Amino acid sequence: MATKLIYLVRHGETESNAKNIRQGPEGLLNEQGKAQALATAQRFPKQKGRPQVIISSPYERAKETAEIIGHELGMDVEYTNLLVERKNPTEIIGREDRERDVRKIIDRIDKSFHADDLRYRDEENFVDLKERAKELLTYIKRRPEERMIMVTHGIFLKMIVSYMLYGESLTASQYNNLSYLNPINNAGMAICAYNTHLFKKSEWKLIIWNDLELK
């Protein structure tokens, strides 16, 4: 049996995270977020069992988190758009969750049971995210490294793990339920394994969820 270990890391906190503001690609870490990223970076082994590659979303907050981890480990960072956050509807980007019309939209697309192909406006919907998660897992399988750090975002990280566990049978309603019940903190980490076998089907396994260096 051969095993790949994947450390899925959510980026550190931004001011928009702290204020519950919906984000696009922009937004750097605040001081708390930088401290979170460094604390996470310091948990990775530097000798035996050292990660072999860091791959990140190119969004500012993820990029900054990955660079802090890379600096601590003495490693360069690679980037892929496969790891970016779910695209929000344009009309709610830069606005607070507590605004009435924003809350109504979020409740509809993120917190309700609905058809898989529901699309409110110009956002990435469930079908889009599920397909991107599938593409990312194929990308991981094809990478030669056995230990990978991947820096991504909260919503998409939960989609990655949901697809690992349920595959093509995953529905929008299942995903929304899993997402709601299983939060992932800023700089939280999900540790996953991909096991390949000679005589049975290869499998994904979630080892740890929302592993966090508490301060």
DRENGUMI-971355 format. One line per 10 residues: number of its first residue (from 1); their letters; for each residue x, y, z of N, C-alpha, C, CB. Coordinates in steps of 0.2 Angstrom, whole numbers, plus 5000, padded with zeros to 4 digits. Glycine has a CB too. Example, Ala and Ser with C-alpha at 12.3 -4.5 7.8 and 13.67 -1.06 7.14 Angstrom:
2
1 = AS = 5066,4972,5039,5062,4978,5039,5066,4984,5039,5057,4978,5045 | 5064,4989,5035,5068,4995,5036,5064,5000,5039,5070,4997,5029
//
This chain:
215
1 = MATKLIYLVR = 5004,4994,5000,5000,5000,5000,5004,5006,5000,4995,5000,5006 | 5003,5011,4996,5006,5018,4996,5001,5023,4998,5009,5019,4989 | 5004,5028,5002,5000,5033,5005,5003,5040,5003,4999,5032,5012 | 4998,5044,5001,5000,5051,5001,4996,5055,5007,4997,5054,4994 | 5000,5059,5010,4997,5064,5015,4996,5071,5012,5001,5064,5021 | 4990,5073,5013,4988,5080,5011,4986,5084,5017,4983,5080,5005 | 4989,5090,5018,4988,5094,5023,4984,5100,5020,4994,5097,5027 | 4977,5100,5021,4973,5106,5018,4973,5111,5023,4966,5103,5016 | 4975,5117,5022,4976,5122,5027,4971,5128,5024,4983,5125,5028 | 4967,5130,5029,4963,5136,5027,4967,5142,5029,4956,5137,5031
11 = HGETESNAKN = 4967,5148,5025,4971,5154,5026,4970,5157,5033,4970,5159,5020 | 4974,5161,5035,4973,5165,5041,4968,5170,5041,4980,5168,5044 | 4967,5173,5046,4961,5178,5047,4963,5185,5043,4959,5180,5054 | 4958,5187,5040,4958,5194,5037,4953,5199,5041,4956,5194,5029 | 4954,5205,5039,4949,5210,5042,4942,5208,5040,4951,5217,5041 | 4941,5206,5034,4934,5204,5032,4932,5198,5035,4935,5203,5024 | 4936,5193,5037,4934,5188,5040,4931,5190,5047,4940,5182,5041 | 4935,5194,5051,4934,5196,5057,4927,5200,5057,4939,5201,5060 | 4925,5203,5052,4919,5207,5052,4914,5204,5048,4921,5214,5048 | 4915,5197,5046,4910,5194,5042,4908,5197,5036,4904,5192,5047
21 = IRQGPEGLLN = 4913,5199,5032,4912,5202,5026,4913,5197,5020,4916,5209,5025 | 4909,5197,5015,4910,5192,5010,4916,5195,5005,4904,5191,5006 | 4921,5190,5003,4927,5192,5000,4927,5190,4993,4933,5190,5004 | 4931,5193,4989,4933,5191,4982,4941,5189,4983,4932,5196,4977 | 4944,5190,4978,4952,5188,4978,4956,5192,4982,4954,5188,4971 | 4954,5198,4984,4958,5203,4987,4957,5202,4995,4956,5210,4985 | 4962,5205,4999,4961,5205,5006,4967,5201,5009,4955,5202,5008 | 4972,5205,5012,4978,5202,5016,4976,5200,5023,4983,5207,5016 | 4980,5196,5026,4979,5194,5033,4980,5200,5037,4985,5189,5035 | 4976,5200,5043,4977,5205,5048,4983,5202,5053,4971,5206,5052
31 = EQGKAQALAT = 4984,5205,5058,4990,5203,5063,4988,5196,5066,4991,5208,5068 | 4982,5195,5068,4979,5189,5070,4981,5183,5065,4972,5189,5072 | 4979,5185,5059,4980,5180,5053,4987,5178,5052,4977,5183,5047 | 4991,5183,5053,4999,5182,5052,5001,5177,5058,5003,5188,5052 | 4999,5178,5064,5001,5174,5069,4998,5167,5069,4998,5177,5076 | 4992,5167,5066,4989,5160,5065,4993,5156,5060,4982,5161,5063 | 4995,5159,5054,4998,5156,5049,5005,5154,5052,4999,5161,5043 | 5009,5158,5056,5015,5156,5058,5014,5150,5063,5018,5162,5062 | 5009,5150,5067,5008,5145,5072,5007,5138,5068,5002,5146,5077 | 5003,5138,5063,5002,5132,5059,5009,5130,5056,4997,5134,5054
41 = AQRFPKQKGR = 5012,5135,5053,5019,5133,5050,5023,5130,5054,5022,5140,5047 | 5024,5132,5061,5028,5129,5065,5027,5122,5068,5029,5134,5071 | 5021,5120,5066,5019,5113,5068,5021,5108,5063,5011,5113,5068 | 5023,5110,5057,5026,5105,5052,5033,5103,5053,5025,5108,5045 | 5034,5096,5052,5041,5094,5054,5046,5097,5049,5041,5086,5053 | 5052,5098,5051,5057,5101,5047,5062,5096,5044,5060,5107,5050 | 5062,5090,5047,5067,5085,5046,5063,5078,5043,5071,5083,5052 | 5062,5073,5047,5059,5067,5045,5051,5069,5044,5060,5062,5050 | 5048,5066,5039,5041,5068,5037,5040,5075,5035,5037,5066,5043 | 5045,5078,5033,5044,5085,5030,5040,5085,5024,5051,5088,5029
51 = PQVIISSPYE = 5035,5090,5024,5031,5091,5017,5036,5092,5011,5026,5097,5018 | 5034,5090,5006,5038,5090,5000,5036,5096,4995,5038,5084,4996 | 5030,5099,4996,5028,5104,4992,5023,5108,4995,5026,5101,4985 | 5023,5114,4994,5017,5119,4996,5014,5121,4990,5020,5125,5001 | 5007,5120,4989,5003,5123,4984,4997,5127,4986,5001,5117,4979 | 4996,5133,4983,4992,5137,4986,4987,5140,4981,4995,5143,4990 | 4981,5142,4983,4977,5147,4980,4981,5154,4979,4970,5148,4983 | 4980,5157,4973,4983,5163,4972,4980,5169,4975,4984,5164,4965 | 4974,5168,4978,4971,5174,4982,4975,5177,4987,4964,5172,4985 | 4975,5183,4988,4980,5187,4992,4980,5183,4999,4978,5194,4993
61 = RAKETAEIIG = 4975,5182,5003,4975,5179,5009,4978,5172,5010,4968,5179,5012 | 4977,5168,5005,4980,5161,5004,4987,5162,5003,4976,5157,4999 | 4989,5166,4998,4996,5167,4996,5000,5169,5001,4996,5172,4990 | 4998,5174,5005,5001,5176,5011,5002,5171,5016,4998,5183,5014 | 4997,5167,5018,4998,5161,5022,5003,5156,5020,4991,5158,5023 | 5002,5155,5013,5007,5150,5011,5014,5152,5011,5005,5148,5003 | 5015,5159,5010,5022,5161,5010,5025,5161,5017,5022,5169,5007 | 5021,5163,5022,5023,5162,5029,5025,5155,5031,5017,5164,5034 | 5021,5150,5028,5023,5143,5029,5029,5141,5026,5017,5138,5027 | 5030,5144,5019,5035,5142,5015,5042,5145,5018,5034,5145,5008
71 = HELGMDVEYT = 5041,5151,5021,5047,5154,5024,5049,5150,5030,5046,5162,5026 | 5045,5148,5034,5046,5144,5040,5050,5138,5038,5040,5143,5044 | 5048,5135,5033,5050,5128,5031,5056,5128,5026,5045,5124,5028 | 5057,5135,5024,5063,5135,5019,5061,5133,5012,5069,5132,5021 | 5054,5133,5010,5052,5131,5004,5048,5136,4999,5047,5125,5005 | 5049,5135,4993,5045,5139,4988,5038,5137,4988,5048,5139,4981 | 5034,5141,4985,5026,5140,4985,5024,5140,4977,5022,5145,4988 | 5020,5135,4976,5017,5134,4969,5010,5136,4970,5018,5127,4966 | 5007,5139,4964,5000,5141,4964,4996,5138,4959,5000,5149,4963 | 4989,5137,4961,4985,5134,4956,4978,5137,4957,4984,5126,4956
81 = NLLVERKNPT = 4974,5139,4952,4967,5141,4953,4963,5136,4955,4965,5144,4946 | 4965,5130,4955,4960,5124,4958,4959,5125,4965,4964,5118,4956 | 4963,5129,4969,4962,5130,4976,4959,5136,4978,4969,5130,4979 | 4956,5140,4973,4953,5147,4975,4946,5146,4978,4952,5151,4969 | 4944,5151,4982,4938,5150,4985,4932,5150,4980,4937,5156,4990 | 4926,5148,4983,4920,5148,4979,4919,5156,4977,4914,5145,4982 | 4917,5157,4971,4915,5164,4968,4909,5165,4971,4916,5164,4961 | 4908,5171,4975,4902,5173,4978,4898,5177,4973,4903,5178,4984 | 4891,5177,4973,4888,5182,4969,4891,5189,4969,4880,5182,4971 | 4892,5192,4964,4895,5199,4964,4892,5204,4968,4895,5201,4957
91 = EIIGREDRER = 4885,5203,4969,4881,5208,4973,4883,5208,4980,4874,5208,4972 | 4886,5203,4983,4887,5202,4990,4894,5203,4992,4884,5196,4993 | 4899,5203,4987,4906,5204,4989,4907,5211,4992,4910,5203,4982 | 4911,5211,4997,4912,5217,5001,4907,5219,5006,4913,5223,4996 | 4902,5215,5007,4896,5217,5011,4896,5212,5017,4889,5217,5007 | 4893,5214,5022,4892,5210,5028,4887,5205,5028,4891,5215,5035 | 4888,5199,5031,4883,5194,5031,4877,5196,5035,4886,5188,5035 | 4877,5201,5040,4871,5203,5043,4866,5207,5040,4873,5206,5050 | 4868,5210,5034,4864,5214,5030,4858,5209,5028,4867,5217,5024 | 4852,5212,5028,4846,5208,5027,4846,5204,5020,4840,5212,5028
101 = DVRKIIDRID = 4847,5208,5015,4847,5205,5008,4853,5200,5007,4847,5210,5003 | 4859,5202,5010,4865,5197,5010,4863,5191,5013,4871,5200,5013 | 4860,5191,5019,4858,5185,5023,4853,5181,5019,4856,5187,5030 | 4849,5184,5016,4844,5180,5012,4847,5176,5007,4839,5185,5009 | 4852,5179,5003,4855,5176,4998,4860,5170,5001,4860,5180,4994 | 4863,5171,5006,4868,5166,5009,4863,5160,5012,4872,5169,5015 | 4858,5162,5015,4853,5156,5017,4851,5152,5011,4847,5159,5021 | 4850,5155,5006,4847,5151,5000,4852,5147,4997,4844,5156,4994 | 4858,5149,4996,4864,5145,4992,4868,5141,4997,4868,5150,4988 | 4868,5143,5003,4873,5140,5008,4870,5136,5014,4878,5144,5011
111 = KSFHADDLRY = 4864,5137,5015,4861,5135,5022,4854,5131,5021,4860,5140,5027 | 4852,5130,5014,4846,5127,5013,4846,5120,5009,4841,5132,5010 | 4841,5116,5009,4841,5110,5005,4838,5113,4998,4837,5105,5008 | 4842,5111,4993,4840,5114,4986,4843,5109,4981,4842,5121,4985 | 4840,5110,4975,4843,5106,4969,4850,5107,4968,4839,5108,4963 | 4854,5102,4965,4861,5103,4964,4862,5108,4959,4863,5096,4962 | 4858,5109,4955,4860,5114,4949,4857,5121,4951,4857,5112,4943 | 4855,5123,4957,4853,5129,4959,4858,5134,4957,4850,5130,4966 | 4856,5140,4954,4861,5145,4953,4858,5152,4954,4864,5145,4945 | 4860,5156,4959,4857,5162,4960,4858,5167,4955,4859,5164,4967
121 = RDEENFVDLK = 4864,5169,4954,4866,5174,4949,4873,5172,4945,4867,5181,4953 | 4878,5175,4947,4884,5173,4944,4889,5170,4948,4888,5180,4941 | 4887,5167,4954,4892,5163,4958,4894,5156,4955,4888,5162,4965 | 4899,5153,4958,4900,5146,4957,4895,5142,4961,4907,5144,4959 | 4891,5138,4958,4886,5134,4961,4889,5127,4964,4880,5133,4957 | 4885,5123,4967,4887,5117,4969,4890,5112,4964,4881,5113,4972 | 4887,5112,4958,4889,5108,4952,4896,5110,4950,4884,5108,4946 | 4897,5117,4950,4904,5120,4948,4909,5118,4953,4903,5127,4948 | 4907,5118,4960,4912,5117,4965,4914,5109,4965,4909,5119,4972 | 4909,5105,4965,4910,5098,4965,4914,5096,4959,4903,5094,4964
131 = ERAKELLTYI = 4913,5099,4953,4918,5097,4948,4925,5099,4949,4915,5100,4941 | 4926,5105,4952,4932,5108,4953,4936,5103,4959,4932,5115,4956 | 4932,5101,4964,4935,5097,4969,4937,5090,4966,4930,5095,4974 | 4933,5088,4961,4935,5081,4957,4941,5082,4953,4929,5079,4953 | 4942,5088,4950,4948,5090,4946,4954,5090,4951,4947,5096,4942 | 4953,5093,4957,4959,5094,4961,4961,5087,4964,4957,5098,4967 | 4957,5083,4965,4959,5076,4968,4963,5072,4962,4953,5072,4970 | 4960,5073,4956,4964,5070,4951,4971,5073,4950,4961,5071,4944 | 4972,5080,4951,4978,5083,4951,4983,5081,4957,4977,5091,4952 | 4980,5080,4963,4984,5077,4968,4986,5070,4967,4979,5077,4975
141 = KRRPEERMIM = 4982,5066,4964,4984,5059,4962,4990,5059,4958,4978,5055,4959 | 4990,5064,4953,4995,5064,4948,5002,5067,4950,4993,5067,4942 | 5002,5071,4956,5008,5074,4958,5012,5068,4961,5006,5079,4964 | 5019,5069,4960,5023,5064,4962,5025,5064,4970,5030,5064,4959 | 5023,5070,4973,5025,5070,4980,5020,5066,4985,5024,5078,4983 | 5023,5064,4990,5019,5060,4995,5016,5064,5001,5024,5054,4998 | 5019,5070,5002,5017,5074,5008,5016,5081,5005,5022,5074,5014 | 5010,5083,5005,5008,5090,5002,5005,5094,5006,5004,5089,4995 | 5007,5101,5007,5003,5106,5010,4999,5110,5004,5007,5111,5014 | 4992,5110,5005,4988,5114,5001,4984,5120,5004,4983,5110,4997
151 = VTHGIFLKMI = 4986,5126,5003,4982,5131,5006,4977,5134,5002,4988,5137,5007 | 4971,5134,5005,4965,5135,5002,4960,5140,5006,4961,5129,4999 | 4953,5139,5005,4948,5143,5008,4943,5139,5011,4945,5148,5003 | 4939,5142,5016,4934,5138,5020,4929,5134,5016,4931,5143,5024 | 4926,5138,5012,4920,5134,5008,4923,5129,5004,4916,5139,5004 | 4928,5130,5000,4931,5125,4995,4934,5120,4999,4936,5129,4990 | 4937,5121,5005,4941,5116,5008,4935,5111,5011,4944,5119,5015 | 4929,5113,5013,4924,5109,5015,4921,5105,5009,4918,5112,5018 | 4921,5108,5003,4919,5104,4997,4924,5098,4995,4918,5109,4991 | 4931,5100,4996,4936,5095,4994,4935,5089,4999,4943,5098,4995
161 = VSYMLYGESL = 4934,5090,5005,4934,5084,5010,4927,5081,5009,4934,5086,5017 | 4922,5084,5007,4915,5081,5006,4915,5077,5000,4910,5087,5005 | 4919,5079,4995,4919,5075,4989,4924,5069,4990,4922,5079,4983 | 4929,5070,4994,4933,5064,4996,4929,5058,4999,4939,5066,5001 | 4925,5060,5003,4921,5056,5007,4915,5053,5003,4918,5059,5014 | 4912,5056,4999,4905,5054,4996,4906,5053,4988,4900,5059,4997 | 4911,5056,4985,4912,5055,4978,4906,5058,4974,4913,5048,4976 | 4905,5055,4969,4899,5057,4964,4892,5057,4967,4899,5053,4958 | 4891,5053,4973,4885,5053,4976,4883,5059,4980,4885,5047,4980 | 4888,5064,4981,4887,5070,4985,4882,5074,4982,4894,5073,4986
171 = TASQYNNLSY = 4877,5076,4986,4872,5081,4984,4873,5088,4987,4865,5078,4985 | 4870,5093,4984,4870,5100,4987,4867,5100,4994,4866,5104,4982 | 4862,5096,4995,4859,5096,5002,4864,5093,5007,4852,5093,5002 | 4867,5087,5005,4872,5084,5009,4877,5089,5011,4874,5077,5006 | 4880,5092,5006,4886,5096,5007,4884,5102,5011,4888,5099,5000 | 4878,5105,5010,4876,5111,5014,4876,5109,5022,4870,5114,5012 | 4873,5103,5023,4872,5100,5030,4879,5099,5033,4868,5094,5030 | 4884,5096,5029,4890,5094,5031,4894,5101,5033,4894,5090,5026 | 4893,5106,5028,4897,5112,5029,4894,5116,5035,4895,5116,5023 | 4888,5116,5036,4885,5119,5042,4887,5116,5049,4877,5119,5042
181 = LNPINNAGMA = 4888,5110,5049,4889,5106,5055,4896,5105,5057,4886,5099,5055 | 4901,5107,5052,4908,5106,5052,4912,5112,5050,4910,5100,5048 | 4912,5117,5055,4916,5123,5053,4923,5122,5053,4915,5128,5058 | 4927,5126,5049,4934,5126,5049,4937,5132,5050,4937,5123,5041 | 4941,5133,5056,4943,5139,5058,4949,5142,5053,4946,5139,5065 | 4950,5149,5054,4956,5152,5050,4962,5148,5052,4956,5159,5052 | 4966,5146,5048,4972,5142,5049,4971,5135,5051,4977,5146,5053 | 4965,5133,5052,4963,5126,5053,4966,5122,5048,4956,5125,5055 | 4967,5115,5049,4969,5111,5045,4965,5104,5045,4977,5109,5046 | 4964,5102,5039,4961,5095,5038,4967,5091,5035,4955,5095,5033
191 = ICAYNTHLFK = 4968,5085,5038,4974,5080,5036,4970,5074,5033,4978,5078,5042 | 4972,5073,5027,4969,5068,5023,4974,5063,5020,4965,5071,5017 | 4972,5057,5018,4977,5052,5015,4973,5049,5009,4978,5047,5020 | 4978,5048,5004,4975,5044,4998,4979,5038,4998,4977,5049,4992 | 4976,5032,4999,4979,5026,4999,4978,5022,4993,4976,5022,5005 | 4983,5020,4990,4983,5015,4984,4984,5008,4986,4987,5018,4978 | 4981,5004,4983,4981,4996,4985,4982,4992,4978,4975,4994,4989 | 4986,4987,4979,4987,4983,4973,4981,4979,4971,4993,4978,4974 | 4977,4976,4976,4971,4972,4975,4964,4974,4977,4973,4965,4979 | 4964,4981,4979,4957,4983,4980,4957,4991,4978,4955,4983,4987
201 = KSEWKLIIWN = 4951,4994,4978,4951,5001,4975,4954,5006,4980,4943,5003,4975 | 4958,5010,4977,4961,5016,4981,4956,5020,4984,4965,5020,4976 | 4958,5023,4990,4953,5026,4994,4956,5033,4997,4951,5022,4999 | 4951,5037,4998,4953,5044,5002,4951,5043,5009,4949,5050,4999 | 4954,5046,5014,4952,5045,5021,4954,5052,5024,4956,5039,5024 | 4949,5054,5028,4950,5060,5032,4953,5058,5039,4943,5064,5033 | 4959,5060,5041,4962,5058,5047,4960,5063,5053,4969,5058,5046 | 4961,5069,5051,4960,5075,5056,4956,5080,5053,4966,5077,5059 | 4951,5083,5057,4947,5089,5054,4948,5095,5059,4940,5087,5054 | 4949,5101,5056,4950,5107,5059,4955,5107,5065,4943,5109,5062
211 = DLELK = 4961,5104,5063,4967,5104,5068,4969,5111,5069,4972,5098,5066 | 4970,5113,5075,4971,5120,5076,4976,5121,5081,4965,5124,5077 | 4981,5126,5080,4985,5128,5086,4982,5133,5090,4992,5130,5083 | 4979,5131,5096,4975,5136,5100,4980,5140,5104,4970,5132,5104 | 4979,5147,5104,4983,5151,5108,4979,5154,5114,4986,5157,5103
//
